Amino acid sequence: MLRRLADLIFPSEPPIRCVGTYHKTGTVWMRRVFKDIAKAAGAGFVDLRDVQDTAFEPDHGTIYLEDHTAFPEPFLTKKVRGIRIIRDPRDVVISGAHYHGKSVEPWLHEAKPFFDGKTYAEMINSFDAMVDRYRFEMDNVAADTIAAMTDAKGDSAQQAFLDRNFLTVRYEDLIEDTELAEFRKICRYLKLPFRIASPAFLKHSLFNNKNAVGGHGRSGKKQQWKTVFDQALGRAFAEKHQQSLEILGYEKDDSWIERLKP
């Protein structure tokens, strides 16, 4: 009671709030959710993709979204309240392979010297069989995403910052969070008022609104890999990324491969 009274008399400063996503882990979805939350709560919202000078001082009370969970240096020495959205790496491969073959994002259509002058889109579309596109994706962009989710791609300062300040949330839990149990944890951790924030989550939730991410998403379902991967593809994936699956808590060992279709 005394603590609650003290908070009313001397209100604590709102935290620096951070939302981190990765490629194909719900970036568009989270941007829409937290932009609306910020508006409803009277807070600021900054998509760090739009910031040219990353040497600025983060503001207390502002919600910052970073779509690769690679926060600029000024954040790394701050005490923040953050969440990061991870996704099963196998589904990251599937989602990425489909998206990269059709997206008009400029980076996909820039010639790359390491692809002998071809673009990423040209490379992935050069494979007729979808299984070969998955193999290409798991060696390239998805590999980069998986490394970022696993250990910040070896950036020890960034990883230490995440370990100190961030709550890790699974995409798979959020897309089926009809009771708002996961979202309530997020609000509690970010010190956001649940009553004010929850309408935005419900409005943009994938379980209420199939068009929540427009043309940016394809399916959004969890565990697509169970019907898409066969054992050969599973072994190819495990050879490169099994350790990440275990670090991220999606598997304890490689026995999942034996449960796939031959």
Residue pairs with C-beta under 8 A, 6 or more apart in sequence:
13 60
13 61
14 43
14 60
14 61
14 191
15 60
15 61
15 79
15 80
15 81
15 190
15 191
16 58
16 59
16 60
16 61
16 62
16 64
16 75
16 78
16 79
16 80
16 81
17 43
17 61
17 62
17 63
17 64
17 80
17 81
17 82
17 190
17 191
17 192
18 63
18 64
18 65
18 66
18 71
18 75
18 80
18 81
18 82
18 83
18 165
18 166
19 30
19 34
19 63
19 64
19 65
19 66
19 82
19 83
19 84
19 85
20 65
20 66
20 68
20 69
20 71
20 82
20 83
20 84
20 85
20 162
20 166
21 27
21 30
21 65
21 66
21 67
21 68
21 69
21 84
21 85
22 67
22 68
22 69
22 84
22 85
22 86
22 87
22 92
22 145
22 148
22 149
23 67
23 68
23 92
23 96
23 141
23 144
23 145
24 87
24 92
24 95
24 96
24 99
24 142
24 145
25 85
25 86
25 87
25 92
25 145
25 149
25 171
26 85
26 87
26 171
26 174
26 175
26 213
27 65
27 67
28 213
28 214
28 216
28 217
29 204
29 206
29 212
29 213
29 217
30 65
30 85
31 47
31 65
31 67
32 200
32 204
32 212
32 213
33 200
33 201
33 204
34 45
34 63
34 65
34 200
35 45
36 199
36 200
36 203
36 204
37 43
37 63
37 192
37 196
37 197
37 200
37 201
38 44
38 45
38 62
38 63
39 45
40 196
40 197
40 199
40 200
41 192
41 193
41 196
41 197
43 61
43 62
43 63
44 59
44 61
44 62
44 63
45 62
45 63
45 65
46 62
46 63
46 64
46 65
47 65
47 67
48 54
48 64
48 65
48 66
48 67
48 71
48 72
49 67
51 72
54 72
54 73
54 74
55 72
55 73
55 74
56 74
57 74
58 64
58 74
58 75
58 78
58 80
63 190
64 71
64 75
68 148
69 84
69 148
69 149
69 152
69 162
70 148
70 152
70 155
70 158
71 158
71 161
75 161
76 157
76 158
76 161
79 164
79 165
80 165
81 165
81 189
81 190
81 191
82 162
82 165
82 166
82 167
82 190
83 166
83 167
83 168
83 169
83 186
83 189
83 190
84 162
84 166
84 167
84 168
84 169
85 169
85 170
85 171
85 174
86 149
86 168
86 169
86 170
86 171
86 248
87 149
87 170
87 171
87 172
88 171
88 172
88 222
88 223
88 225
88 245
88 250
89 142
89 145
89 146
89 149
89 237
89 241
89 244
89 245
89 248
89 250
90 224
90 225
90 229
90 237
90 245
90 250
91 222
91 223
91 224
91 225
92 142
92 145
92 146
93 134
93 137
93 138
93 142
93 225
93 237
94 134
94 224
94 225
94 228
95 217
95 218
95 219
95 224
96 137
96 141
96 142
96 145
97 124
97 130
97 133
97 134
97 136
97 137
97 142
98 218
99 216
99 218
100 108
100 120
100 121
100 124
100 137
100 141
101 121
101 124
101 125
101 133
103 121
107 120
108 119
108 120
108 121
109 119
109 120
109 121
110 119
110 120
111 117
111 118
111 119
112 118
112 119
112 120
115 122
115 123
118 126
120 140
120 141
123 136
124 133
124 136
124 137
127 133
127 136
131 230
131 233
134 228
134 229
134 233
135 233
135 236
138 236
138 237
138 240
138 241
139 240
143 240
143 241
144 153
146 241
146 244
147 153
147 154
147 244
149 244
149 248
150 243
150 244
150 247
150 248
151 159
151 247
152 158
152 159
152 162
167 185
167 186
167 189
169 182
169 185
169 186
171 222
172 222
172 223
173 182
174 182
174 183
175 205
175 206
175 207
175 220
175 221
175 222
176 207
176 222
177 183
177 201
177 205
177 207
178 207
180 194
180 198
180 201
180 202
183 194
183 197
183 198
183 201
184 194
186 192
187 193
187 194
187 197
187 198
188 194
202 208
203 209
204 212
205 212
206 212
206 213
206 220
213 220
226 260
229 237
229 260
230 260
230 261
230 262
231 257
231 258
231 260
231 261
231 262
233 260
234 256
234 257
234 260
235 257
238 245
238 254
238 257
242 251
242 254
245 251
246 252
246 253
